[in-house]
């Protein structure tokens, strides 16, 4: 589990589950909205992007299909409205 700072109030947790080919993202949304999940390498190459709809309140969203990731450092961005949370993850 990756701990986040208080400024990232809509993201309550990130749990890399690379052995299962996915990342779990816990979100506490103040209202129903679309959230964009974007995974890239540290040099900026986009690996995967997806948009999910979240309901008001707590939910867990999964970015899956990540079995082919090679060991290294990645950046996960979670975009909700004008707020962006970026977190480095190590595979």
ABEGO torsion letter per residue (X at the ends): XBBBBAABAABABBBBBAAAGBBBBBBBBABBBBBBBBBBBAAGBBABBBBBBBBBEBBBBBBBGAAABBBEBBBBBBBBEABBBBBBBBX
